[in-house]
Amino acid sequence: MADNNPDLENFRKRWQEEVTARSNAKVGRPNSSKADGYHGRSARSKGKLALPPSVVPREEAEPVDGISAQAYHDLEDKDDTAPLGIGGSGRHPSTQVSKEPQSALEHYEKAIEREDQGNLGDSVNLYRKAYRLDAGVDRIYKNKHFPTSNARIKPTDPNPSDAPVTVPNTAHHSPYGPTDPSIRDLIASFSLSAVPTAPPPTEGSPPPPCPIATVPSEILNEILLRTAIADVWSFARLSIVCKRFAYLVATEEQIWGRLCHGHECGFAAMHYSWNATIAGKPLPTTLENSDLPSGNLLDMDISKLTLGPSLPSISINPSPFPRLSLSPAYRTYKHMLRTRPRLRFNGCYISTVNYHRPGASNHYTIATYTSPVHIVTYYRYLRFFRDGTCVSLLTTTEPTDVVHHLTKENIHSHHNKESMLPSAVMKHALKGRWRLSGNLHSPDTATAQANNPTEKEGDVHIETEGVDPKYMYKMQLALRSAGRPGATRNNKLVWKGFWSHNQMIDDWATFALHHDRAFFWSRVKSYGMGW
């Protein structure tokens, strides 16, 4: 069939012309964009405003379907070819002047910026340069960008060195002892506070009664005093109940003075001379060395005399405990009770000793890495009693199995070696006696040491039985404080010496304290107050 259809020929011609026109349009589009860019740069160089091709002036914008086009004239020129995040705000890096880092901190900050952008290679190089300039650049960066908010500001000196002599030193007249000025001000602000009542359980209902809020101050002080005598720890915890109790606990010197002079936990229970024998019996007081007044014994009050453990010895009721005087070292009774060296009777002191020693090696091999290593653990226990006696125990049994049996009743010679009773751990316990060094009634420690140079306040002297009746052990320990500042005081005993005395030949030997550690006080609730 011949192709002589005129309509088909006309369609082919129009289709070829349309294809040719489309191809010519695609080829000519890049040239036109280059030309537009060239004319735009030339127009800007002449000072004329040349808008980007995508921005249409407001007066030339034609509405499309009744909606007018928006024009944004305050935007900066943007180069779409620039990677995101480089050069800032989409600009080409060549249009910005980059400042080279000079100091170690600038290198460190630039390295962190590069690391955030993902350029780890540049970041590592900048980190190396920063640390070469300053090894502590990380701390400088942390202090600059992440300063600590809880850093304490050093208080100014209330009595500078250039102040006149007549200016009183307020640091020596604080009624609360050596505490932080901010804490003293806080406690003083609680002086007018009352005991708060509980809020009502529901809205509109009356609040529940609070009888202690209406108690007079005299009766409230008596309640706090009896609480302190029963348990000082519970009395101190009353300060977290409310502001009123916190003020009374911190400033009521009458209560702290009673605790210092009492036998419950004060210094009246401390012994600064031997009060018992090593076997735990009271020291005999004969008529020759007693302080009995001269005269006929028949004229004396017989009720004041008591027979001791032996017939010729007589013990006299002790006189009332003399009042302790305050000193510059102990300005308040609260400070004295907390810081002055004293022993505790409501717990025991435990020393945990750990050390390694090599085991037996194999005779059939020369390799040393196959030899066993033994970890040796043992404990030393010390418990002090109010009558001047004490108990010393060296064992491998853990404290949970020992402390409840550390009593005088369990110290006897009837323990069977094969006994499975819990109290059998006391078969190696030793009786002893203790005393503190120094002079309790001397307000000045330097004066007490001048009178007796060998005695220093804060040392504990202990004498116990030996493993054999002919031996006697002597220990000297120093009272120290362990833990954070302001926590429990006098809760640590540090070794100063350990000796053995052969009483038959009067020979002294010294024990080496290579592995022994200090004693730490642990409260035992079953002891109560240690009566």
ChimeraX attribute file (.defattr): number of C-alpha atoms within 10 A of each C-alpha:
attribute: neighborCount
match mode: 1-to-1
recipient: residues
	/A:1	3
	/A:2	4
	/A:3	7
	/A:4	8
	/A:5	8
	/A:6	8
	/A:7	8
	/A:8	10
	/A:9	11
	/A:10	10
	/A:11	11
	/A:12	11
	/A:13	10
	/A:14	11
	/A:15	11
	/A:16	10
	/A:17	11
	/A:18	12
	/A:19	11
	/A:20	11
	/A:21	11
	/A:22	10
	/A:23	10
	/A:24	11
	/A:25	11
	/A:26	10
	/A:27	10
	/A:28	10
	/A:29	11
	/A:30	11
	/A:31	11
	/A:32	11
	/A:33	12
	/A:34	11
	/A:35	12
	/A:36	14
	/A:37	15
	/A:38	11
	/A:39	13
	/A:40	17
	/A:41	13
	/A:42	13
	/A:43	14
	/A:44	12
	/A:45	11
	/A:46	8
	/A:47	8
	/A:48	11
	/A:49	10
	/A:50	15
	/A:51	14
	/A:52	12
	/A:53	10
	/A:54	7
	/A:55	13
	/A:56	16
	/A:57	14
	/A:58	13
	/A:59	7
	/A:60	8
	/A:61	13
	/A:62	13
	/A:63	10
	/A:64	8
	/A:65	6
	/A:66	7
	/A:67	8
	/A:68	11
	/A:69	13
	/A:70	12
	/A:71	13
	/A:72	10
	/A:73	11
	/A:74	6
	/A:75	6
	/A:76	10
	/A:77	10
	/A:78	12
	/A:79	11
	/A:80	10
	/A:81	9
	/A:82	15
	/A:83	13
	/A:84	13
	/A:85	10
	/A:86	12
	/A:87	16
	/A:88	12
	/A:89	12
	/A:90	17
	/A:91	20
	/A:92	17
	/A:93	13
	/A:94	8
	/A:95	8
	/A:96	10
	/A:97	8
	/A:98	9
	/A:99	6
	/A:100	9
	/A:101	14
	/A:102	10
	/A:103	13
	/A:104	24
	/A:105	22
	/A:106	16
	/A:107	23
	/A:108	24
	/A:109	19
	/A:110	19
	/A:111	24
	/A:112	19
	/A:113	14
	/A:114	17
	/A:115	16
	/A:116	11
	/A:117	13
	/A:118	11
	/A:119	13
	/A:120	14
	/A:121	11
	/A:122	15
	/A:123	22
	/A:124	16
	/A:125	12
	/A:126	23
	/A:127	20
	/A:128	16
	/A:129	16
	/A:130	25
	/A:131	16
	/A:132	12
	/A:133	14
	/A:134	14
	/A:135	12
	/A:136	13
	/A:137	21
	/A:138	17
	/A:139	11
	/A:140	16
	/A:141	16
	/A:142	11
	/A:143	11
	/A:144	11
	/A:145	8
	/A:146	10
	/A:147	11
	/A:148	10
	/A:149	6
	/A:150	6
	/A:151	7
	/A:152	7
	/A:153	6
	/A:154	6
	/A:155	9
	/A:156	7
	/A:157	8
	/A:158	12
	/A:159	14
	/A:160	10
	/A:161	8
	/A:162	6
	/A:163	10
	/A:164	9
	/A:165	9
	/A:166	6
	/A:167	10
	/A:168	12
	/A:169	11
	/A:170	9
	/A:171	14
	/A:172	11
	/A:173	12
	/A:174	13
	/A:175	15
	/A:176	21
	/A:177	19
	/A:178	15
	/A:179	12
	/A:180	11
	/A:181	13
	/A:182	10
	/A:183	11
	/A:184	16
	/A:185	10
	/A:186	13
	/A:187	18
	/A:188	14
	/A:189	12
	/A:190	16
	/A:191	15
	/A:192	9
	/A:193	13
	/A:194	13
	/A:195	15
	/A:196	13
	/A:197	14
	/A:198	10
	/A:199	12
	/A:200	12
	/A:201	10
	/A:202	8
	/A:203	8
	/A:204	7
	/A:205	9
	/A:206	10
	/A:207	13
	/A:208	11
	/A:209	12
	/A:210	12
	/A:211	8
	/A:212	12
	/A:213	14
	/A:214	12
	/A:215	12
	/A:216	9
	/A:217	11
	/A:218	8
	/A:219	11
	/A:220	15
	/A:221	18
	/A:222	12
	/A:223	11
	/A:224	20
	/A:225	21
	/A:226	13
	/A:227	17
	/A:228	22
	/A:229	21
	/A:230	15
	/A:231	16
	/A:232	17
	/A:233	11
	/A:234	13
	/A:235	17
	/A:236	16
	/A:237	12
	/A:238	18
	/A:239	16
	/A:240	11
	/A:241	11
	/A:242	14
	/A:243	21
	/A:244	20
	/A:245	24
	/A:246	19
	/A:247	19
	/A:248	20
	/A:249	23
	/A:250	18
	/A:251	19
	/A:252	16
	/A:253	16
	/A:254	13
	/A:255	21
	/A:256	25
	/A:257	18
	/A:258	16
	/A:259	22
	/A:260	22
	/A:261	20
	/A:262	15
	/A:263	15
	/A:264	22
	/A:265	25
	/A:266	20
	/A:267	22
	/A:268	19
	/A:269	21
	/A:270	21
	/A:271	18
	/A:272	18
	/A:273	14
	/A:274	19
	/A:275	19
	/A:276	18
	/A:277	18
	/A:278	22
	/A:279	15
	/A:280	18
	/A:281	16
	/A:282	17
	/A:283	15
	/A:284	19
	/A:285	17
	/A:286	15
	/A:287	12
	/A:288	8
	/A:289	8
	/A:290	13
	/A:291	10
	/A:292	11
	/A:293	8
	/A:294	6
	/A:295	8
	/A:296	7
	/A:297	10
	/A:298	7
	/A:299	7
	/A:300	12
	/A:301	8
	/A:302	9
	/A:303	6
	/A:304	9
	/A:305	12
	/A:306	12
	/A:307	12
	/A:308	17
	/A:309	13
	/A:310	10
	/A:311	9
	/A:312	11
	/A:313	16
	/A:314	17
	/A:315	18
	/A:316	14
	/A:317	9
	/A:318	6
	/A:319	6
	/A:320	8
	/A:321	12
	/A:322	9
	/A:323	11
	/A:324	17
	/A:325	13
	/A:326	16
	/A:327	13
	/A:328	10
	/A:329	13
	/A:330	19
	/A:331	18
	/A:332	21
	/A:333	25
	/A:334	23
	/A:335	16
	/A:336	21
	/A:337	20
	/A:338	17
	/A:339	16
	/A:340	18
	/A:341	23
	/A:342	23
	/A:343	29
	/A:344	23
	/A:345	22
	/A:346	21
	/A:347	21
	/A:348	22
	/A:349	23
	/A:350	22
	/A:351	21
	/A:352	18
	/A:353	16
	/A:354	13
	/A:355	12
	/A:356	11
	/A:357	10
	/A:358	10
	/A:359	11
	/A:360	10
	/A:361	15
	/A:362	12
	/A:363	7
	/A:364	6
	/A:365	9
	/A:366	10
	/A:367	10
	/A:368	9
	/A:369	8
	/A:370	10
	/A:371	14
	/A:372	13
	/A:373	13
	/A:374	12
	/A:375	11
	/A:376	11
	/A:377	14
	/A:378	15
	/A:379	19
	/A:380	20
	/A:381	22
	/A:382	23
	/A:383	24
	/A:384	24
	/A:385	20
	/A:386	20
	/A:387	18
	/A:388	25
	/A:389	26
	/A:390	24
	/A:391	25
	/A:392	22
	/A:393	20
	/A:394	16
	/A:395	17
	/A:396	15
	/A:397	13
	/A:398	12
	/A:399	16
	/A:400	8
	/A:401	12
	/A:402	19
	/A:403	21
	/A:404	14
	/A:405	16
	/A:406	23
	/A:407	18
	/A:408	16
	/A:409	9
	/A:410	16
	/A:411	20
	/A:412	13
	/A:413	10
	/A:414	9
	/A:415	17
	/A:416	10
	/A:417	9
	/A:418	7
	/A:419	11
	/A:420	10
	/A:421	9
	/A:422	11
	/A:423	18
	/A:424	18
	/A:425	23
	/A:426	24
	/A:427	18
	/A:428	16
	/A:429	24
	/A:430	22
	/A:431	21
	/A:432	27
	/A:433	26
	/A:434	29
	/A:435	21
	/A:436	27
	/A:437	21
	/A:438	22
	/A:439	19
	/A:440	20
	/A:441	13
	/A:442	15
	/A:443	16
	/A:444	15
	/A:445	16
	/A:446	13
	/A:447	12
	/A:448	19
	/A:449	17
	/A:450	11
	/A:451	11
	/A:452	13
	/A:453	11
	/A:454	9
	/A:455	15
	/A:456	18
	/A:457	20
	/A:458	18
	/A:459	22
	/A:460	24
	/A:461	19
	/A:462	25
	/A:463	26
	/A:464	25
	/A:465	21
	/A:466	17
	/A:467	12
	/A:468	8
	/A:469	10
	/A:470	13
	/A:471	17
	/A:472	19
	/A:473	21
	/A:474	20
	/A:475	17
	/A:476	18
	/A:477	20
	/A:478	21
	/A:479	22
	/A:480	18
	/A:481	19
	/A:482	15
	/A:483	10
	/A:484	8
	/A:485	8
	/A:486	9
	/A:487	11
	/A:488	14
	/A:489	19
	/A:490	21
	/A:491	21
	/A:492	23
	/A:493	25
	/A:494	19
	/A:495	18
	/A:496	14
	/A:497	15
	/A:498	17
	/A:499	15
	/A:500	19
	/A:501	17
	/A:502	16
	/A:503	12
	/A:504	9
	/A:505	8
	/A:506	9
	/A:507	10
	/A:508	14
	/A:509	11
	/A:510	12
	/A:511	11
	/A:512	10
	/A:513	11
	/A:514	7
	/A:515	10
	/A:516	17
	/A:517	17
	/A:518	18
	/A:519	24
	/A:520	20
	/A:521	24
	/A:522	16
	/A:523	14
	/A:524	15
	/A:525	11
	/A:526	11
	/A:527	16
	/A:528	13
	/A:529	17
	/A:530	17
	/A:531	10
